[in-house]
Amino acid sequence: MGNYAFFAEALRYPAAGRVPGLRLLLIELAPGAIQKACSAFLSKIEAMSLSGWEELSTRTLDLNPTNIPYIGFQIWGESYRRGEFLAQMNRALQSHAMDLDGELPDHLVPVLRYLEAAGDPLPQLLEVVGPAVQRMIDVLHKQEPQNPYCLLLEGVRMQLQTNHATATG
């Protein structure tokens, strides 16, 4: 499906040496709005110290209960329906030998890796991933409009829309 490898890597917890790897992945993105958003995100992250990026990542993606990057939670909260979705995603991820990196199967990082690898992704996921990412964007824009993760999530949203348009068009 394309470009999801960059997003998955960028959403992982920050680590020394991650930015050069992201720069290499950025080169692979086609010129346009998605690459521009990703480049702007990367420029803001590069201007930070590693500890500053770690703090930003933790504040944005881990400590903010309204913005946690779990697709099922964003759509259904802590409900039975999310549990069903987690089971479906777990089977889908296992069928592609995806590493969860200690996360639940509806976390955005393994979901994006799965979208990169799967030729025919789980239809249930395709129905909910866009609205979940949009909800995260809306929350983050309202709470912290200058947060670099706004740019990254906008890139994810644009990529999802591009792939959806390609798949249905």
Accessible surface in RSA format (square Angstrom, percent):
REM  Atomic radii and reference values for relative SASA: ProtOr
REM  Chains: A
REM  Algorithm: Lee & Richards
REM  Probe-radius: 1.40
REM  Slices: 20
REM RES _ NUM      All-atoms   Total-Side   Main-Chain    Non-polar    All polar
REM                ABS   REL    ABS   REL    ABS   REL    ABS   REL    ABS   REL
RES MET A   1    83.91  43.5  29.20  19.3  54.71 130.3  45.09  38.3  38.82  51.4
RES GLY A   2    26.98  33.3   0.00   N/A  26.98  33.3  25.60  70.2   1.38   3.1
RES ASN A   3    36.19  25.0  25.46  24.6  10.73  25.8   5.16  12.4  31.03  30.0
RES TYR A   4     0.67   0.3   0.67   0.4   0.00   0.0   0.00   0.0   0.67   0.8
RES ALA A   5    41.06  37.8  35.36  54.6   5.70  13.0  38.74  54.6   2.32   6.1
RES PHE A   6     2.23   1.1   1.34   0.8   0.89   2.3   1.34   0.8   0.89   2.5
RES PHE A   7     0.00   0.0   0.00   0.0   0.00   0.0   0.00   0.0   0.00   0.0
RES ALA A   8     2.08   1.9   2.08   3.2   0.00   0.0   2.08   2.9   0.00   0.0
RES GLU A   9    43.90  25.2  43.13  32.6   0.78   1.9  10.32  20.0  33.59  27.4
RES ALA A  10     0.02   0.0   0.00   0.0   0.02   0.0   0.00   0.0   0.02   0.1
RES LEU A  11     7.00   3.9   1.43   1.0   5.57  14.0   1.43   1.0   5.57  15.0
RES ARG A  12    76.99  32.3  72.73  37.1   4.25  10.1   9.17  12.5  67.82  41.1
RES TYR A  13   116.93  54.6 103.81  59.1  13.12  34.1  83.54  62.8  33.39  41.2
RES PRO A  14     3.62   2.6   0.00   0.0   3.62  13.2   0.00   0.0   3.62  22.5
RES ALA A  15    39.31  36.1  33.53  51.7   5.78  13.1  37.32  52.6   1.99   5.3
RES ALA A  16    88.47  81.3  57.90  89.3  30.58  69.6  63.83  89.9  24.64  65.3
RES GLY A  17    59.10  72.9   0.00   N/A  59.10  72.9  31.25  85.8  27.85  62.4
RES ARG A  18    24.21  10.2  16.09   8.2   8.12  19.3   7.58  10.4  16.63  10.1
RES VAL A  19    29.19  19.2  28.54  25.8   0.66   1.6  28.54  24.8   0.66   1.8
RES PRO A  20    83.94  61.2  78.40  71.5   5.54  20.2  82.69  68.3   1.26   7.8
RES GLY A  21    30.85  38.0   0.00   N/A  30.85  38.0  27.96  76.7   2.88   6.5
RES LEU A  22     0.00   0.0   0.00   0.0   0.00   0.0   0.00   0.0   0.00   0.0
RES ARG A  23    73.36  30.8  73.06  37.2   0.30   0.7  44.64  61.0  28.71  17.4
RES LEU A  24   120.70  67.2 117.79  84.3   2.91   7.3 117.80  82.7   2.90   7.8
RES LEU A  25    44.28  24.7  43.11  30.8   1.17   3.0  43.11  30.3   1.17   3.2
RES LEU A  26    12.40   6.9  12.40   8.9   0.00   0.0  12.40   8.7   0.00   0.0
RES ILE A  27   129.96  74.0 109.75  81.8  20.22  48.7 113.67  81.9  16.29  44.2
RES GLU A  28   133.33  76.5 101.44  76.7  31.90  75.9  44.55  86.2  88.78  72.5
RES LEU A  29     6.85   3.8   3.37   2.4   3.48   8.8   3.37   2.4   3.48   9.4
RES ALA A  30    70.33  64.7  58.44  90.2  11.88  27.0  64.38  90.7   5.94  15.7
RES PRO A  31   121.06  88.2  99.28  90.5  21.79  79.2  99.59  82.2  21.47 133.4
RES GLY A  32    45.36  55.9   0.00   N/A  45.36  55.9  37.22 102.1   8.14  18.2
RES ALA A  33    64.89  59.7  48.80  75.3  16.09  36.6  52.85  74.4  12.03  31.9
RES ILE A  34    24.21  13.8  22.99  17.1   1.22   2.9  22.99  16.6   1.22   3.3
RES GLN A  35    46.73  26.1  46.73  34.2   0.00   0.0   5.14  11.0  41.58  31.5
RES LYS A  36   158.04  77.1 151.17  92.8   6.87  16.4  99.34  89.4  58.70  62.5
RES ALA A  37    11.18  10.3   6.76  10.4   4.42  10.0  10.76  15.2   0.42   1.1
RES CYS A  38     0.00   0.0   0.00   0.0   0.00   0.0   0.00   0.0   0.00   0.0
RES SER A  39    36.46  30.8  36.45  48.6   0.00   0.0  12.20  26.0  24.25  34.0
RES ALA A  40    35.45  32.6  27.18  41.9   8.27  18.8  34.46  48.5   0.99   2.6
RES PHE A  41     0.00   0.0   0.00   0.0   0.00   0.0   0.00   0.0   0.00   0.0
RES LEU A  42     0.00   0.0   0.00   0.0   0.00   0.0   0.00   0.0   0.00   0.0
RES SER A  43    56.84  48.0  48.91  65.3   7.92  18.3  30.54  65.0  26.29  36.8
RES LYS A  44    86.80  42.3  80.62  49.5   6.18  14.7  52.34  47.1  34.46  36.7
RES ILE A  45     2.62   1.5   0.17   0.1   2.44   5.9   0.17   0.1   2.44   6.6
RES GLU A  46    80.11  46.0  51.46  38.9  28.65  68.2  25.83  50.0  54.28  44.3
RES ALA A  47    93.80  86.2  48.69  75.1  45.11 102.6  61.41  86.5  32.38  85.8
RES MET A  48    67.98  35.2  45.23  29.9  22.75  54.2  52.11  44.3  15.87  21.0
RES SER A  49    70.92  59.9  52.16  69.6  18.76  43.2  52.65 112.1  18.28  25.6
RES LEU A  50    71.09  39.6  59.13  42.3  11.97  30.1  62.35  43.8   8.74  23.5
RES SER A  51    75.68  64.0  68.43  91.3   7.25  16.7  44.45  94.7  31.23  43.8
RES GLY A  52    26.58  32.8   0.00   N/A  26.58  32.8  24.80  68.1   1.78   4.0
RES TRP A  53     6.02   2.4   6.02   2.9   0.00   0.0   6.02   3.2   0.00   0.0
RES GLU A  54    47.97  27.5  47.62  36.0   0.35   0.8   5.39  10.4  42.58  34.8
RES GLU A  55    92.14  52.9  84.12  63.6   8.02  19.1  59.83 115.7  32.32  26.4
RES LEU A  56     5.20   2.9   5.20   3.7   0.00   0.0   5.20   3.7   0.00   0.0
RES SER A  57     3.09   2.6   3.09   4.1   0.00   0.0   0.00   0.0   3.09   4.3
RES THR A  58    38.22  27.2  38.22  38.7   0.00   0.0  31.42  42.2   6.79  10.3
RES ARG A  59    88.13  37.0  85.00  43.3   3.14   7.5  53.26  72.8  34.87  21.1
RES THR A  60     1.25   0.9   0.00   0.0   1.25   3.0   1.25   1.7   0.00   0.0
RES LEU A  61     8.83   4.9   7.58   5.4   1.25   3.2   7.58   5.3   1.25   3.4
RES ASP A  62    83.95  58.8  60.63  60.3  23.31  55.1  20.50  48.3  63.44  63.3
RES LEU A  63   128.14  71.4 105.61  75.6  22.53  56.6 109.00  76.5  19.14  51.5
RES ASN A  64    25.49  17.6  21.50  20.8   3.99   9.6  10.75  25.9  14.74  14.2
RES PRO A  65    95.08  69.3  90.12  82.1   4.97  18.0  93.35  77.1   1.73  10.8
RES THR A  66    61.70  43.9  57.99  58.8   3.71   8.8  61.24  82.3   0.45   0.7
RES ASN A  67     0.00   0.0   0.00   0.0   0.00   0.0   0.00   0.0   0.00   0.0
RES ILE A  68    32.53  18.5  32.53  24.2   0.00   0.0  32.53  23.4   0.00   0.0
RES PRO A  69     2.63   1.9   2.63   2.4   0.00   0.0   2.63   2.2   0.00   0.0
RES TYR A  70    41.91  19.6  41.80  23.8   0.11   0.3  19.17  14.4  22.73  28.0
RES ILE A  71     0.00   0.0   0.00   0.0   0.00   0.0   0.00   0.0   0.00   0.0
RES GLY A  72     0.00   0.0   0.00   N/A   0.00   0.0   0.00   0.0   0.00   0.0
RES PHE A  73    48.37  24.2  45.94  28.5   2.44   6.3  45.94  27.9   2.44   7.0
RES GLN A  74     3.55   2.0   1.40   1.0   2.15   5.1   0.48   1.0   3.06   2.3
RES ILE A  75    57.91  33.0  30.90  23.0  27.01  65.1  32.97  23.7  24.93  67.7
RES TRP A  76    61.50  24.7  40.86  19.8  20.64  48.5  32.10  17.1  29.40  47.7
RES GLY A  77    22.22  27.4   0.00   N/A  22.22  27.4  19.31  53.0   2.91   6.5
RES GLU A  78   140.07  80.4 100.37  75.9  39.70  94.5  57.18 110.6  82.88  67.7
RES SER A  79    49.66  42.0  33.38  44.5  16.28  37.5  41.90  89.2   7.76  10.9
RES TYR A  80   179.25  83.7 163.80  93.2  15.45  40.2 130.46  98.0  48.79  60.1
RES ARG A  81    68.19  28.6  66.36  33.8   1.83   4.4  40.35  55.2  27.83  16.9
RES ARG A  82    13.70   5.8  13.70   7.0   0.00   0.0   2.94   4.0  10.76   6.5
RES GLY A  83    35.79  44.1   0.00   N/A  35.79  44.1  28.13  77.2   7.67  17.2
RES GLU A  84    69.65  40.0  62.31  47.1   7.33  17.5  27.60  53.4  42.05  34.3
RES PHE A  85     0.00   0.0   0.00   0.0   0.00   0.0   0.00   0.0   0.00   0.0
RES LEU A  86    34.56  19.2  34.04  24.4   0.52   1.3  34.33  24.1   0.22   0.6
RES ALA A  87    44.82  41.2  35.37  54.6   9.45  21.5  43.37  61.1   1.45   3.9
RES GLN A  88    54.53  30.5  51.95  38.0   2.58   6.1   8.39  17.9  46.14  35.0
RES MET A  89     0.00   0.0   0.00   0.0   0.00   0.0   0.00   0.0   0.00   0.0
RES ASN A  90    50.38  34.7  50.38  48.7   0.00   0.0   6.45  15.5  43.93  42.5
RES ARG A  91   145.82  61.2 139.81  71.3   6.01  14.3  71.25  97.4  74.57  45.2
RES ALA A  92    11.67  10.7   4.49   6.9   7.18  16.3  11.18  15.7   0.49   1.3
RES LEU A  93     1.57   0.9   1.57   1.1   0.00   0.0   1.57   1.1   0.00   0.0
RES GLN A  94   122.15  68.3 102.18  74.7  19.97  47.5  39.48  84.0  82.67  62.7
RES SER A  95    86.29  72.9  42.90  57.3  43.39  99.9  49.59 105.6  36.69  51.4
RES HIS A  96    73.28  40.0  51.86  36.0  21.42  54.8  43.15  44.5  30.13  35.1
RES ALA A  97    95.41  87.7  61.48  94.9  33.94  77.2  71.31 100.4  24.11  63.9
RES MET A  98    36.19  18.7  18.34  12.1  17.85  42.5  16.54  14.1  19.64  26.0
RES ASP A  99    95.46  66.9  84.11  83.7  11.34  26.8  39.02  91.8  56.44  56.3
RES LEU A 100    44.27  24.7  41.10  29.4   3.17   8.0  41.13  28.9   3.14   8.4
RES ASP A 101    71.87  50.3  40.92  40.7  30.95  73.2  31.25  73.5  40.63  40.5
RES GLY A 102    85.67 105.6   0.00   N/A  85.67 105.6  43.13 118.3  42.54  95.3
RES GLU A 103    57.97  33.3  50.20  38.0   7.77  18.5   7.50  14.5  50.47  41.2
RES LEU A 104    86.62  48.2  85.17  60.9   1.45   3.7  85.51  60.1   1.12   3.0
RES PRO A 105    12.44   9.1  12.44  11.3   0.00   0.0  12.44  10.3   0.00   0.0
RES ASP A 106     0.00   0.0   0.00   0.0   0.00   0.0   0.00   0.0   0.00   0.0
RES HIS A 107    14.94   8.2  14.94  10.4   0.00   0.0   6.95   7.2   7.98   9.3
RES LEU A 108     0.03   0.0   0.03   0.0   0.00   0.0   0.03   0.0   0.00   0.0
RES VAL A 109     6.94   4.6   6.94   6.3   0.00   0.0   6.94   6.0   0.00   0.0
RES PRO A 110     0.52   0.4   0.48   0.4   0.04   0.2   0.52   0.4   0.00   0.0
RES VAL A 111     0.00   0.0   0.00   0.0   0.00   0.0   0.00   0.0   0.00   0.0
RES LEU A 112     0.00   0.0   0.00   0.0   0.00   0.0   0.00   0.0   0.00   0.0
RES ARG A 113    51.47  21.6  48.37  24.7   3.10   7.4  25.52  34.9  25.95  15.7
RES TYR A 114     5.98   2.8   5.98   3.4   0.00   0.0   0.03   0.0   5.95   7.3
RES LEU A 115     0.21   0.1   0.21   0.2   0.00   0.0   0.21   0.1   0.00   0.0
RES GLU A 116    63.91  36.7  50.33  38.1  13.58  32.3  21.56  41.7  42.36  34.6
RES ALA A 117    58.99  54.2  26.73  41.2  32.26  73.4  35.44  49.9  23.55  62.4
RES ALA A 118     1.51   1.4   0.19   0.3   1.32   3.0   0.55   0.8   0.96   2.6
RES GLY A 119    79.14  97.6   0.00   N/A  79.14  97.6  43.80 120.2  35.33  79.1
RES ASP A 120   131.54  92.1 110.31 109.8  21.23  50.2  35.29  83.0  96.25  96.0
RES PRO A 121     7.58   5.5   6.42   5.9   1.15   4.2   6.42   5.3   1.15   7.2
RES LEU A 122    41.37  23.0  37.66  26.9   3.71   9.3  41.19  28.9   0.18   0.5
RES PRO A 123    91.64  66.8  89.56  81.6   2.07   7.5  90.98  75.1   0.66   4.1
RES GLN A 124    36.33  20.3  33.50  24.5   2.83   6.7   7.78  16.6  28.55  21.7
RES LEU A 125     0.00   0.0   0.00   0.0   0.00   0.0   0.00   0.0   0.00   0.0
RES LEU A 126    73.37  40.9  55.42  39.7  17.95  45.1  55.76  39.2  17.61  47.4
RES GLU A 127   119.53  68.6  98.25  74.3  21.27  50.7  43.72  84.6  75.80  61.9
RES VAL A 128    13.21   8.7  13.13  11.9   0.08   0.2  13.21  11.5   0.00   0.0
RES VAL A 129     2.71   1.8   2.71   2.5   0.00   0.0   2.71   2.4   0.00   0.0
RES GLY A 130    22.55  27.8   0.00   N/A  22.55  27.8  20.40  56.0   2.15   4.8
RES PRO A 131    74.17  54.1  62.76  57.2  11.41  41.5  69.19  57.1   4.97  30.9
RES ALA A 132     0.00   0.0   0.00   0.0   0.00   0.0   0.00   0.0   0.00   0.0
RES VAL A 133     0.00   0.0   0.00   0.0   0.00   0.0   0.00   0.0   0.00   0.0
RES GLN A 134    64.55  36.1  64.55  47.2   0.00   0.0  36.78  78.3  27.78  21.1
RES ARG A 135   114.52  48.1 111.26  56.7   3.27   7.8  31.88  43.6  82.64  50.1
RES MET A 136     0.00   0.0   0.00   0.0   0.00   0.0   0.00   0.0   0.00   0.0
RES ILE A 137     1.96   1.1   1.96   1.5   0.00   0.0   1.96   1.4   0.00   0.0
RES ASP A 138    78.69  55.1  70.13  69.8   8.56  20.3  29.53  69.5  49.16  49.0
RES VAL A 139    27.83  18.3  24.89  22.5   2.94   7.1  27.83  24.2   0.00   0.0
RES LEU A 140     1.30   0.7   1.30   0.9   0.00   0.0   1.30   0.9   0.00   0.0
RES HIS A 141    72.16  39.4  65.03  45.2   7.13  18.2  54.36  56.0  17.80  20.7
RES LYS A 142   184.13  89.8 151.73  93.1  32.40  77.1 103.79  93.4  80.34  85.6
RES GLN A 143    96.62  54.0  62.21  45.5  34.41  81.9  37.46  79.7  59.16  44.9
RES GLU A 144    52.70  30.3  50.93  38.5   1.77   4.2  30.10  58.2  22.60  18.4
RES PRO A 145    77.38  56.4  64.96  59.2  12.42  45.1  64.96  53.6  12.42  77.2
RES GLN A 146   140.85  78.8 129.83  94.9  11.02  26.2  63.43 135.0  77.42  58.7
RES ASN A 147     5.12   3.5   0.00   0.0   5.12  12.3   2.67   6.4   2.45   2.4
RES PRO A 148     9.22   6.7   9.03   8.2   0.19   0.7   9.22   7.6   0.00   0.0
RES TYR A 149     0.00   0.0   0.00   0.0   0.00   0.0   0.00   0.0   0.00   0.0
RES CYS A 150     4.43   3.4   4.43   4.9   0.00   0.0   4.43  11.2   0.00   0.0
RES LEU A 151    50.84  28.3  50.63  36.2   0.21   0.5  50.80  35.7   0.04   0.1
RES LEU A 152     0.00   0.0   0.00   0.0   0.00   0.0   0.00   0.0   0.00   0.0
RES LEU A 153     0.00   0.0   0.00   0.0   0.00   0.0   0.00   0.0   0.00   0.0
RES GLU A 154    38.78  22.3  38.78  29.3   0.00   0.0  19.66  38.0  19.12  15.6
RES GLY A 155     0.00   0.0   0.00   N/A   0.00   0.0   0.00   0.0   0.00   0.0
RES VAL A 156     0.00   0.0   0.00   0.0   0.00   0.0   0.00   0.0   0.00   0.0
RES ARG A 157    52.22  21.9  52.17  26.6   0.05   0.1   9.65  13.2  42.57  25.8
RES MET A 158    37.36  19.3  35.97  23.8   1.39   3.3  20.58  17.5  16.78  22.2
RES GLN A 159     6.72   3.8   6.72   4.9   0.00   0.0   0.00   0.0   6.72   5.1
RES LEU A 160    17.13   9.5  13.48   9.6   3.65   9.2  13.89   9.8   3.24   8.7
RES GLN A 161   103.88  58.1  97.20  71.0   6.68  15.9  40.51  86.2  63.37  48.1
RES THR A 162    67.15  47.8  60.42  61.3   6.73  16.0  48.52  65.2  18.63  28.2
RES ASN A 163    15.04  10.4  12.80  12.4   2.24   5.4   4.47  10.8  10.58  10.2
RES HIS A 164   115.42  63.1 110.09  76.5   5.33  13.6  75.92  78.2  39.50  46.0
RES ALA A 165    61.09  56.2  51.09  78.8  10.00  22.7  55.87  78.7   5.22  13.8
RES THR A 166   107.02  76.1  84.14  85.3  22.88  54.5  73.77  99.1  33.25  50.3
RES ALA A 167    80.33  73.9  37.74  58.2  42.59  96.9  48.56  68.4  31.77  84.2
RES THR A 168    96.77  68.8  58.81  59.6  37.96  90.5  54.19  72.8  42.58  64.4
RES GLY A 169    98.27 121.2   0.00   N/A  98.27 121.2  50.69 139.1  47.58 106.6
END  Absolute sums over single chains surface
CHAIN  1 A     8063.8       6286.4       1777.5       4956.8       3107.0
END  Absolute sums over all chains
TOTAL          8063.8       6286.4       1777.5       4956.8       3107.0
